[in-house]
Amino acid sequence: MDIQALAKAHPDHWSKACAIRTLAMDAIHAANSGHSGMPMGMADVATVLFEKHLKFDASAPDWPDRDRFILSAGHGSMLLYALLHLTGYEDMTLDQVKNFRQMGAITAGHPEYGHAKGIETTTGPLGQGIANAVGFAMAEEIQRAQYGKKIVDHYTYVIAGDGCLMEGVSQEAIGLAGKHELSKLIVFWDNNGITIDGKVEIADKTDQLKRFEASGWSVYECDGHDPEDIDRVIVAAKGSKTPTLIACKTHIGLGSSAQDTPKAHGALTDAQLIADTKAAYGWTHAPFEIPAGVKAAWEAIGSRGAEERAAWEARLAALSGAKQAEFARIYAGDAPKKLSATIKALKKQISDEAPKVATRKSSEMVLEVINPIMSETIGGSADLTGSNNTKTGDLGVFDPENRAGRYVYYGIREHGMAAAMNGMALHGGVRPYGGTFLCFTDYARGSIRLSALMGIPVTYVMTHDSIGLGEDGPTHQPVEHVAMLRATPNMMVFRPADTIETAEAWEIALTAKTTPSVLALSRQGLPTVRLEHKVKNLTAQGAYVLAEAEGKRQAILLATGSEVEIAMKARDLLQAEGIGTRVVSMPCWELFAQQDAAYRKRVLPAGPVRVGIEAGVRFGWDQWLLGERGREAKAGFVGMEGFGASAPADELYTHFGITADAVAEKVKALL
């Protein structure tokens, strides 16, 4: 690579790109940690993108119609931090850059959503950024159909590396993007041929261009260090009717002695190496020093979009008052005022009619009244629509022929679906929910964890939540999954007992702003257990007394979901023998844990025997059975100890001893 020729041919571009490279080297040297090679290799691509194409205004980072820039290769975080600092984002100060990877700095090791303006999503787990980007692009298409091109019309740009493309979720994502012809999605592949272990060829021989082409993408190649060639392919990509991959041939660790080697994948911290590299660049300035002219040129790039933003604001102001208010509401993440009354009316109807239905069907009943009043809900399923009951008649199907459709057929892509929903939620103006079987949270786990880490209100509709799904057998019967989800910080896991609790769970999920929700729903029919109408959302307390003991209270049965019915039957058996028994429904442990101690003490007083009932493993239950004034000698659990089996649901519950009789016997043994 002839660096001198490049610098001579494009001196203004070269100085701007080198500002990125040197800031990255200096920050990583100061931290003695980080990834130097990618920012050094992709600085030219990023410079051309930001200077000539990206629609943004550094002074208004949350402008809804900005282009989105996603660094999927999050290990190269200093590329993004350098860009944000240079273009004049207020919170990305030079001190923040100097404190890269240090406690309290917004410049974390990988870009984290919410830490700094301009970070559109948390990346680092490879493949997530490119998969999120598909959701960003889908949200843009849907909102453009809803509000018109004058209000919503922007691109999603992504920088991805070899690692992003090797991770399996990337295939789910690119297949989805190709099917839906997401022409506003443009991915730059940092094609440097190097991974941590060595050359890419030691582990992979995939022809990535053919792979993307086969998935319905346009593909282009460019010299990732020639600004004219980079500009040429971006212009071509913007004219494409499909998503686009641009393969940028780059040199990792450009200009250093580690160039084109695995060493450049790590932190280049050797002082002599850094000095030699800067000399090769013709960069004579002190560490962290950016010449005034170069900084001014970058700040001009950062303010270039101000005029376009002002024009957009004028167009928004020209909309009717009602449309402006609706746009502001959905971007604020506020539920419509009608939601509360709608949920209350449904609860009243259900407590009067007392139907016996599976909670997956209950969820559909709730969605049938919610979706018409919330234009921002986008539903979907990973090829299990008829099983998850996630589609309502008013939504319409999202596809290239119907951009206003609000239901997505994700195909058998649980991980890609979850990642796309994260992207939709991050884009703004959208409330995504999607379904699969609870057991397949395993497939979606990486993205579900990031929903919680980022604090975004994605709703996971996870049906077939226990051995109650029956004949499909142990491969499909979740026993540990609810425990795994409950172990995830900042996640609300709902296991509703009936339609009323399901409606309350949906209301909480759709009003949350910083927490994702999982609804674990039954396949089998469940009776309505809440027969007395309550205006108050009892599920919001996490747990509550469903049935009080008659006579002296000797036992408390704690149950969730389909096992609340069993607890109620066990209570009848125990009360018939004069054993006063309270039933506590616990639809959401996380919300119960957030209640004050006085409320928790009223629900779980000291003294009585406690038995937990759930068709899953005991893990986590001891928090309520032994903690909260409980005692080991007076606590028991009725549930699963291993995996399930293939048989009808009723037979399975009997076989595994999850019955009212077994609960009653457990209580009597503990008394």
BAZA-295712 format. One line per field, with one value per residue (C-alpha): residue in three letters; x, y, z. Coordinates in steps of 0.25 Angstrom, whole numbers, plus 5000, padded with zeros to 4 digits. Example, Ala and Ser with C-alpha at 12.3 -4.5 7.8 and 13.67 -1.06 7.14 Angstrom:
// BAZA-295712
code (ALA, SER)
c1 (5049, 5055)
c2 (4982, 4996)
c3 (5031, 5029)
This chain:
// BAZA-295712
code (MET, ASP, ILE, GLN, ALA, LEU, ALA, LYS, ALA, HIS, PRO, ASP, HIS, TRP, SER, LYS, ALA, CYS, ALA, ILE, ARG, THR, LEU, ALA, MET, ASP, ALA, ILE, HIS, ALA, ALA, ASN, SER, GLY, HIS, SER, GLY, MET, PRO, MET, GLY, MET, ALA, ASP, VAL, ALA, THR, VAL, LEU, PHE, GLU, LYS, HIS, LEU, LYS, PHE, ASP, ALA, SER, ALA, PRO, ASP, TRP, PRO, ASP, ARG, ASP, ARG, PHE, ILE, LEU, SER, ALA, GLY, HIS, GLY, SER, MET, LEU, LEU, TYR, ALA, LEU, LEU, HIS, LEU, THR, GLY, TYR, GLU, ASP, MET, THR, LEU, ASP, GLN, VAL, LYS, ASN, PHE, ARG, GLN, MET, GLY, ALA, ILE, THR, ALA, GLY, HIS, PRO, GLU, TYR, GLY, HIS, ALA, LYS, GLY, ILE, GLU, THR, THR, THR, GLY, PRO, LEU, GLY, GLN, GLY, ILE, ALA, ASN, ALA, VAL, GLY, PHE, ALA, MET, ALA, GLU, GLU, ILE, GLN, ARG, ALA, GLN, TYR, GLY, LYS, LYS, ILE, VAL, ASP, HIS, TYR, THR, TYR, VAL, ILE, ALA, GLY, ASP, GLY, CYS, LEU, MET, GLU, GLY, VAL, SER, GLN, GLU, ALA, ILE, GLY, LEU, ALA, GLY, LYS, HIS, GLU, LEU, SER, LYS, LEU, ILE, VAL, PHE, TRP, ASP, ASN, ASN, GLY, ILE, THR, ILE, ASP, GLY, LYS, VAL, GLU, ILE, ALA, ASP, LYS, THR, ASP, GLN, LEU, LYS, ARG, PHE, GLU, ALA, SER, GLY, TRP, SER, VAL, TYR, GLU, CYS, ASP, GLY, HIS, ASP, PRO, GLU, ASP, ILE, ASP, ARG, VAL, ILE, VAL, ALA, ALA, LYS, GLY, SER, LYS, THR, PRO, THR, LEU, ILE, ALA, CYS, LYS, THR, HIS, ILE, GLY, LEU, GLY, SER, SER, ALA, GLN, ASP, THR, PRO, LYS, ALA, HIS, GLY, ALA, LEU, THR, ASP, ALA, GLN, LEU, ILE, ALA, ASP, THR, LYS, ALA, ALA, TYR, GLY, TRP, THR, HIS, ALA, PRO, PHE, GLU, ILE, PRO, ALA, GLY, VAL, LYS, ALA, ALA, TRP, GLU, ALA, ILE, GLY, SER, ARG, GLY, ALA, GLU, GLU, ARG, ALA, ALA, TRP, GLU, ALA, ARG, LEU, ALA, ALA, LEU, SER, GLY, ALA, LYS, GLN, ALA, GLU, PHE, ALA, ARG, ILE, TYR, ALA, GLY, ASP, ALA, PRO, LYS, LYS, LEU, SER, ALA, THR, ILE, LYS, ALA, LEU, LYS, LYS, GLN, ILE, SER, ASP, GLU, ALA, PRO, LYS, VAL, ALA, THR, ARG, LYS, SER, SER, GLU, MET, VAL, LEU, GLU, VAL, ILE, ASN, PRO, ILE, MET, SER, GLU, THR, ILE, GLY, GLY, SER, ALA, ASP, LEU, THR, GLY, SER, ASN, ASN, THR, LYS, THR, GLY, ASP, LEU, GLY, VAL, PHE, ASP, PRO, GLU, ASN, ARG, ALA, GLY, ARG, TYR, VAL, TYR, TYR, GLY, ILE, ARG, GLU, HIS, GLY, MET, ALA, ALA, ALA, MET, ASN, GLY, MET, ALA, LEU, HIS, GLY, GLY, VAL, ARG, PRO, TYR, GLY, GLY, THR, PHE, LEU, CYS, PHE, THR, ASP, TYR, ALA, ARG, GLY, SER, ILE, ARG, LEU, SER, ALA, LEU, MET, GLY, ILE, PRO, VAL, THR, TYR, VAL, MET, THR, HIS, ASP, SER, ILE, GLY, LEU, GLY, GLU, ASP, GLY, PRO, THR, HIS, GLN, PRO, VAL, GLU, HIS, VAL, ALA, MET, LEU, ARG, ALA, THR, PRO, ASN, MET, MET, VAL, PHE, ARG, PRO, ALA, ASP, THR, ILE, GLU, THR, ALA, GLU, ALA, TRP, GLU, ILE, ALA, LEU, THR, ALA, LYS, THR, THR, PRO, SER, VAL, LEU, ALA, LEU, SER, ARG, GLN, GLY, LEU, PRO, THR, VAL, ARG, LEU, GLU, HIS, LYS, VAL, LYS, ASN, LEU, THR, ALA, GLN, GLY, ALA, TYR, VAL, LEU, ALA, GLU, ALA, GLU, GLY, LYS, ARG, GLN, ALA, ILE, LEU, LEU, ALA, THR, GLY, SER, GLU, VAL, GLU, ILE, ALA, MET, LYS, ALA, ARG, ASP, LEU, LEU, GLN, ALA, GLU, GLY, ILE, GLY, THR, ARG, VAL, VAL, SER, MET, PRO, CYS, TRP, GLU, LEU, PHE, ALA, GLN, GLN, ASP, ALA, ALA, TYR, ARG, LYS, ARG, VAL, LEU, PRO, ALA, GLY, PRO, VAL, ARG, VAL, GLY, ILE, GLU, ALA, GLY, VAL, ARG, PHE, GLY, TRP, ASP, GLN, TRP, LEU, LEU, GLY, GLU, ARG, GLY, ARG, GLU, ALA, LYS, ALA, GLY, PHE, VAL, GLY, MET, GLU, GLY, PHE, GLY, ALA, SER, ALA, PRO, ALA, ASP, GLU, LEU, TYR, THR, HIS, PHE, GLY, ILE, THR, ALA, ASP, ALA, VAL, ALA, GLU, LYS, VAL, LYS, ALA, LEU, LEU)
c1 (5000, 5006, 5002, 5010, 5003, 4990, 4993, 4998, 4986, 4976, 4982, 4970, 4963, 4976, 4977, 4963, 4964, 4977, 4971, 4962, 4974, 4983, 4972, 4969, 4984, 4986, 4973, 4977, 4991, 4986, 4977, 4987, 4975, 4966, 4965, 4974, 4974, 4960, 4959, 4972, 4967, 4953, 4956, 4955, 4942, 4936, 4942, 4935, 4922, 4921, 4926, 4918, 4906, 4902, 4890, 4892, 4893, 4903, 4895, 4882, 4887, 4872, 4866, 4856, 4859, 4875, 4882, 4886, 4901, 4903, 4917, 4914, 4929, 4928, 4942, 4946, 4939, 4949, 4946, 4932, 4937, 4947, 4936, 4926, 4937, 4942, 4928, 4925, 4915, 4914, 4916, 4928, 4939, 4953, 4954, 4944, 4953, 4965, 4958, 4955, 4951, 4952, 4942, 4931, 4935, 4924, 4935, 4933, 4941, 4930, 4919, 4908, 4894, 4890, 4905, 4907, 4898, 4901, 4902, 4890, 4891, 4900, 4910, 4922, 4915, 4918, 4906, 4897, 4899, 4896, 4884, 4879, 4881, 4870, 4860, 4864, 4862, 4849, 4844, 4848, 4840, 4827, 4828, 4830, 4818, 4810, 4815, 4820, 4834, 4834, 4835, 4842, 4853, 4866, 4877, 4883, 4898, 4906, 4921, 4923, 4935, 4938, 4933, 4920, 4918, 4923, 4913, 4900, 4891, 4896, 4890, 4877, 4878, 4882, 4872, 4861, 4866, 4867, 4853, 4848, 4856, 4861, 4868, 4871, 4881, 4895, 4906, 4921, 4929, 4943, 4949, 4963, 4965, 4970, 4964, 4970, 4975, 4981, 4976, 4962, 4965, 4969, 4955, 4946, 4945, 4931, 4930, 4923, 4919, 4912, 4905, 4899, 4895, 4888, 4881, 4875, 4885, 4893, 4908, 4919, 4934, 4943, 4957, 4955, 4966, 4962, 4952, 4948, 4945, 4938, 4929, 4926, 4920, 4912, 4905, 4902, 4897, 4888, 4881, 4879, 4865, 4871, 4879, 4894, 4907, 4920, 4932, 4943, 4957, 4965, 4978, 4976, 4986, 4989, 5003, 5008, 5018, 5006, 4998, 4991, 4995, 4987, 4995, 4987, 4974, 4979, 4983, 4995, 5002, 5017, 5022, 5032, 5021, 5012, 5023, 5027, 5012, 5010, 5023, 5018, 5005, 5013, 5006, 5015, 5005, 5005, 4997, 4982, 4985, 4976, 4981, 4971, 4968, 4965, 4956, 4949, 4947, 4941, 4932, 4927, 4923, 4916, 4907, 4905, 4891, 4886, 4879, 4873, 4868, 4862, 4854, 4849, 4844, 4837, 4830, 4827, 4820, 4812, 4805, 4791, 4792, 4787, 4798, 4808, 4803, 4803, 4817, 4822, 4815, 4821, 4835, 4834, 4829, 4816, 4804, 4791, 4782, 4771, 4780, 4776, 4761, 4762, 4770, 4760, 4748, 4754, 4756, 4742, 4737, 4746, 4743, 4728, 4729, 4740, 4745, 4754, 4765, 4780, 4788, 4794, 4779, 4777, 4789, 4782, 4769, 4777, 4784, 4771, 4767, 4781, 4786, 4775, 4778, 4793, 4798, 4813, 4811, 4819, 4816, 4822, 4826, 4837, 4829, 4819, 4808, 4796, 4803, 4807, 4794, 4802, 4794, 4782, 4772, 4775, 4790, 4793, 4806, 4819, 4825, 4831, 4817, 4811, 4820, 4809, 4807, 4810, 4812, 4825, 4826, 4841, 4842, 4850, 4859, 4857, 4871, 4869, 4855, 4859, 4871, 4862, 4852, 4863, 4866, 4852, 4851, 4864, 4860, 4848, 4834, 4831, 4827, 4831, 4826, 4829, 4826, 4833, 4832, 4838, 4848, 4854, 4858, 4871, 4872, 4869, 4877, 4888, 4878, 4869, 4880, 4884, 4869, 4871, 4885, 4881, 4868, 4858, 4844, 4843, 4832, 4835, 4822, 4827, 4817, 4816, 4822, 4823, 4821, 4807, 4810, 4810, 4813, 4824, 4833, 4845, 4852, 4841, 4837, 4844, 4848, 4859, 4856, 4847, 4858, 4869, 4860, 4858, 4873, 4874, 4875, 4865, 4855, 4841, 4837, 4821, 4815, 4800, 4790, 4778, 4773, 4772, 4786, 4790, 4783, 4790, 4804, 4802, 4798, 4811, 4819, 4813, 4815, 4830, 4841, 4854, 4850, 4847, 4837, 4835, 4821, 4822, 4808, 4801, 4797, 4787, 4773, 4773, 4761, 4759, 4763, 4761, 4745, 4744, 4746, 4757, 4760, 4774, 4785, 4789, 4800, 4807, 4810, 4816, 4809, 4796, 4786, 4777, 4769, 4770, 4770, 4757, 4760, 4774, 4784, 4794, 4799, 4802, 4802, 4811, 4808, 4810, 4803, 4796, 4799, 4791, 4779, 4786, 4788, 4773, 4769, 4779, 4774, 4760, 4765, 4773, 4761, 4752, 4762, 4761, 4775, 4774, 4781, 4784, 4787, 4797, 4798, 4812, 4811, 4824, 4835, 4843, 4831, 4828, 4843, 4841, 4829, 4832, 4835, 4822, 4814, 4823, 4821, 4805, 4806, 4816, 4815, 4824, 4818, 4810, 4816, 4820, 4819, 4823, 4817, 4822, 4824, 4839, 4851, 4852, 4864, 4861, 4849, 4856, 4856, 4841, 4841, 4853, 4855, 4844, 4842, 4841, 4848, 4854, 4847, 4834, 4836, 4834, 4833, 4825, 4830, 4841, 4854, 4858, 4854, 4840, 4834, 4825, 4811, 4797, 4798, 4789, 4797, 4810, 4805, 4801, 4814, 4823, 4814, 4810, 4795, 4786, 4787, 4802, 4802, 4792, 4801, 4813, 4806, 4802, 4816, 4821, 4811)
c2 (5000, 5013, 5022, 5034, 5033, 5033, 5045, 5053, 5049, 5053, 5062, 5068, 5054, 5048, 5058, 5056, 5041, 5042, 5049, 5037, 5028, 5035, 5038, 5023, 5020, 5030, 5026, 5011, 5014, 5022, 5010, 5000, 4992, 4992, 4989, 4998, 4991, 4993, 5009, 5010, 5002, 5007, 5022, 5025, 5019, 5026, 5039, 5038, 5033, 5045, 5056, 5053, 5044, 5043, 5051, 5056, 5068, 5067, 5078, 5070, 5055, 5050, 5056, 5045, 5046, 5045, 5034, 5023, 5019, 5005, 5000, 4985, 4982, 4988, 4984, 4996, 5006, 5016, 5019, 5023, 5031, 5038, 5042, 5047, 5055, 5061, 5064, 5072, 5063, 5071, 5059, 5053, 5062, 5060, 5056, 5045, 5040, 5041, 5032, 5021, 5008, 5015, 5015, 5025, 5029, 5028, 5022, 5008, 4996, 4994, 5004, 5004, 5010, 5021, 5024, 5035, 5042, 5036, 5022, 5015, 5001, 4993, 4985, 4976, 4962, 4960, 4960, 4967, 4981, 4976, 4968, 4981, 4989, 4980, 4985, 4999, 4998, 4991, 5002, 5013, 5006, 5004, 5019, 5024, 5017, 5023, 5037, 5040, 5042, 5057, 5052, 5039, 5036, 5032, 5021, 5011, 5010, 4998, 4995, 4980, 4971, 4957, 4953, 4959, 4951, 4938, 4938, 4931, 4942, 4950, 4940, 4941, 4956, 4957, 4946, 4955, 4968, 4962, 4956, 4970, 4978, 4988, 4997, 5007, 4998, 4999, 4990, 4993, 4980, 4983, 4972, 4972, 4956, 4956, 4950, 4949, 4935, 4938, 4940, 4937, 4926, 4917, 4916, 4920, 4920, 4926, 4935, 4946, 4954, 4942, 4939, 4953, 4952, 4939, 4945, 4956, 4967, 4976, 4975, 4984, 4985, 4996, 5000, 5004, 5014, 5021, 5032, 5034, 5019, 5019, 5030, 5023, 5011, 5018, 5026, 5013, 5006, 5018, 5015, 5001, 4995, 4984, 4984, 4986, 4980, 4988, 4980, 4990, 4984, 4990, 4988, 4985, 4994, 5002, 5008, 5001, 4990, 4981, 4984, 4972, 4963, 4957, 4966, 4978, 4972, 4975, 4988, 4994, 5000, 5000, 5014, 5012, 5006, 5017, 5028, 5020, 5019, 5034, 5037, 5029, 5037, 5050, 5053, 5062, 5066, 5062, 5051, 5055, 5068, 5070, 5082, 5094, 5093, 5078, 5079, 5091, 5083, 5071, 5081, 5086, 5072, 5071, 5083, 5080, 5074, 5086, 5092, 5079, 5077, 5091, 5088, 5075, 5082, 5091, 5079, 5073, 5086, 5086, 5073, 5074, 5076, 5062, 5055, 5064, 5059, 5045, 5046, 5052, 5042, 5029, 5035, 5038, 5024, 5028, 5019, 5025, 5030, 5020, 5008, 5007, 5008, 4998, 4988, 4990, 4988, 4975, 4970, 4973, 4965, 4953, 4953, 4953, 4942, 4934, 4927, 4915, 4918, 4916, 4928, 4929, 4931, 4941, 4949, 4949, 4954, 4965, 4969, 4969, 4981, 4988, 4987, 4996, 5007, 5006, 5009, 5007, 4992, 4983, 4968, 4956, 4941, 4932, 4923, 4920, 4930, 4920, 4915, 4928, 4935, 4948, 4953, 4961, 4964, 4979, 4978, 4975, 4968, 4975, 4972, 4979, 4981, 4986, 4995, 4999, 4985, 4983, 4968, 4961, 4947, 4945, 4931, 4921, 4932, 4933, 4940, 4949, 4953, 4957, 4965, 4972, 4975, 4982, 4990, 4994, 4999, 5006, 5013, 5019, 5021, 5006, 4996, 4982, 4969, 4955, 4941, 4927, 4915, 4918, 4907, 4914, 4926, 4918, 4922, 4936, 4938, 4947, 4957, 4956, 4959, 4971, 4976, 4976, 4982, 4993, 4995, 4995, 4991, 4979, 4969, 4954, 4946, 4932, 4921, 4906, 4910, 4896, 4881, 4886, 4886, 4871, 4862, 4870, 4864, 4869, 4876, 4886, 4886, 4897, 4894, 4903, 4915, 4923, 4922, 4926, 4938, 4942, 4942, 4953, 4967, 4977, 4967, 4966, 4951, 4949, 4936, 4939, 4930, 4934, 4945, 4956, 4954, 4953, 4967, 4973, 4968, 4974, 4987, 4987, 4983, 4993, 5005, 5001, 5010, 5004, 4989, 4977, 4967, 4952, 4947, 4932, 4926, 4913, 4904, 4897, 4903, 4910, 4915, 4929, 4930, 4945, 4944, 4957, 4970, 4979, 4992, 4992, 4985, 4974, 4968, 4981, 4977, 4965, 4956, 4957, 4949, 4942, 4934, 4936, 4925, 4921, 4919, 4919, 4922, 4910, 4909, 4918, 4913, 4921, 4918, 4924, 4922, 4909, 4904, 4915, 4906, 4894, 4903, 4907, 4892, 4888, 4899, 4893, 4880, 4886, 4895, 4882, 4876, 4889, 4894, 4909, 4912, 4925, 4924, 4935, 4937, 4942, 4946, 4954, 4952, 4964, 4974, 4967, 4969, 4984, 4985, 4991, 4982, 4984, 4979, 4967, 4964, 4965, 4955, 4946, 4947, 4938, 4925, 4917, 4906, 4910, 4902, 4907, 4901, 4903, 4893, 4896, 4895, 4900, 4909, 4923, 4919, 4919, 4934, 4933, 4920, 4922, 4937, 4947, 4941, 4927, 4915, 4903, 4893, 4899, 4900, 4891, 4891, 4884, 4884, 4878, 4872, 4868, 4869, 4865, 4854, 4852, 4850, 4857, 4869, 4863, 4850, 4858, 4866, 4853, 4846, 4857, 4859, 4873, 4871, 4877, 4864, 4865, 4879, 4876, 4864, 4873, 4883, 4873, 4867, 4880, 4884)
c3 (5000, 4995, 5007, 5001, 4988, 4995, 5003, 4991, 4983, 4993, 5003, 5010, 5011, 5016, 5027, 5032, 5031, 5039, 5050, 5052, 5052, 5061, 5071, 5071, 5073, 5084, 5092, 5091, 5095, 5107, 5111, 5108, 5103, 5090, 5076, 5067, 5053, 5049, 5051, 5044, 5032, 5031, 5034, 5019, 5017, 5029, 5025, 5011, 5017, 5027, 5018, 5006, 5009, 5023, 5027, 5041, 5050, 5061, 5069, 5068, 5070, 5072, 5059, 5055, 5040, 5041, 5034, 5044, 5045, 5052, 5055, 5055, 5057, 5071, 5075, 5066, 5075, 5074, 5060, 5065, 5077, 5068, 5058, 5068, 5075, 5062, 5056, 5069, 5077, 5090, 5100, 5092, 5098, 5096, 5111, 5108, 5097, 5106, 5116, 5106, 5114, 5127, 5139, 5137, 5123, 5112, 5103, 5107, 5101, 5091, 5087, 5097, 5094, 5104, 5107, 5097, 5086, 5072, 5077, 5071, 5077, 5086, 5078, 5081, 5081, 5066, 5056, 5065, 5058, 5044, 5049, 5057, 5044, 5037, 5048, 5046, 5031, 5033, 5043, 5033, 5022, 5031, 5036, 5022, 5018, 5030, 5029, 5015, 5009, 5014, 5028, 5028, 5017, 5022, 5020, 5030, 5028, 5034, 5036, 5038, 5039, 5035, 5049, 5047, 5034, 5040, 5052, 5048, 5052, 5040, 5030, 5037, 5036, 5021, 5017, 5023, 5017, 5003, 5004, 5008, 4998, 5008, 4998, 5009, 5016, 5012, 5018, 5017, 5019, 5024, 5015, 5021, 5021, 5036, 5049, 5062, 5060, 5046, 5032, 5029, 5020, 5032, 5036, 5024, 5009, 5007, 4995, 5002, 4990, 4984, 4998, 4998, 4984, 4986, 4998, 4989, 4991, 4981, 4983, 4979, 4982, 4984, 4989, 5003, 5003, 4990, 4994, 4979, 4978, 4991, 4987, 4974, 4980, 4991, 4980, 4972, 4985, 4988, 4974, 4977, 4978, 4988, 5001, 4997, 5001, 4998, 5000, 5004, 5001, 5013, 5021, 5035, 5044, 5031, 5031, 5043, 5044, 5049, 5036, 5030, 5042, 5053, 5063, 5057, 5062, 5076, 5084, 5077, 5089, 5086, 5086, 5075, 5066, 5068, 5065, 5053, 5048, 5050, 5043, 5031, 5031, 5031, 5045, 5053, 5064, 5079, 5085, 5084, 5077, 5064, 5056, 5056, 5041, 5041, 5053, 5047, 5034, 5042, 5050, 5036, 5033, 5046, 5044, 5029, 5032, 5040, 5028, 5024, 5038, 5038, 5025, 5031, 5044, 5035, 5027, 5041, 5045, 5033, 5037, 5044, 5059, 5061, 5052, 5059, 5073, 5068, 5063, 5076, 5084, 5077, 5077, 5092, 5094, 5101, 5100, 5095, 5106, 5101, 5105, 5120, 5117, 5106, 5116, 5127, 5118, 5113, 5127, 5131, 5119, 5123, 5138, 5134, 5123, 5130, 5117, 5118, 5108, 5106, 5110, 5096, 5091, 5102, 5097, 5083, 5089, 5096, 5083, 5076, 5084, 5085, 5071, 5065, 5075, 5075, 5061, 5065, 5069, 5059, 5061, 5056, 5058, 5055, 5046, 5057, 5054, 5056, 5069, 5075, 5072, 5069, 5056, 5057, 5045, 5045, 5043, 5029, 5025, 5023, 5010, 4997, 4992, 5005, 5013, 5022, 5027, 5042, 5042, 5039, 5035, 5040, 5035, 5044, 5049, 5064, 5066, 5054, 5058, 5072, 5067, 5056, 5067, 5075, 5063, 5061, 5076, 5075, 5062, 5070, 5067, 5067, 5078, 5073, 5078, 5072, 5076, 5076, 5086, 5099, 5097, 5086, 5094, 5093, 5079, 5081, 5094, 5089, 5084, 5096, 5106, 5098, 5099, 5114, 5114, 5105, 5113, 5101, 5101, 5092, 5095, 5093, 5092, 5096, 5095, 5098, 5112, 5119, 5118, 5116, 5101, 5101, 5090, 5084, 5095, 5103, 5091, 5091, 5106, 5113, 5128, 5130, 5121, 5130, 5141, 5131, 5126, 5141, 5143, 5133, 5139, 5134, 5129, 5132, 5131, 5131, 5133, 5134, 5139, 5131, 5121, 5131, 5136, 5121, 5118, 5130, 5126, 5112, 5118, 5126, 5114, 5105, 5115, 5119, 5113, 5118, 5120, 5111, 5114, 5112, 5112, 5115, 5110, 5110, 5099, 5108, 5112, 5125, 5133, 5137, 5151, 5153, 5154, 5162, 5153, 5159, 5152, 5158, 5150, 5160, 5151, 5153, 5167, 5162, 5172, 5180, 5188, 5178, 5189, 5204, 5214, 5222, 5236, 5242, 5231, 5231, 5217, 5205, 5191, 5181, 5167, 5153, 5139, 5137, 5151, 5158, 5154, 5161, 5173, 5174, 5173, 5184, 5193, 5191, 5196, 5208, 5212, 5212, 5223, 5231, 5226, 5224, 5210, 5203, 5188, 5183, 5168, 5164, 5149, 5150, 5160, 5156, 5159, 5172, 5176, 5173, 5183, 5197, 5208, 5215, 5203, 5201, 5216, 5214, 5203, 5209, 5224, 5233, 5239, 5229, 5221, 5207, 5194, 5180, 5168, 5154, 5143, 5142, 5150, 5165, 5162, 5167, 5175, 5188, 5188, 5191, 5198, 5208, 5207, 5211, 5225, 5220, 5226, 5219, 5229, 5224, 5209, 5198, 5183, 5173, 5159, 5149, 5153, 5139, 5125, 5120, 5111, 5099, 5103, 5105, 5115, 5125, 5126, 5127, 5139, 5146, 5142, 5148, 5160, 5157, 5162, 5173, 5181, 5181, 5185, 5197, 5201, 5201, 5210, 5220, 5220, 5224, 5234)
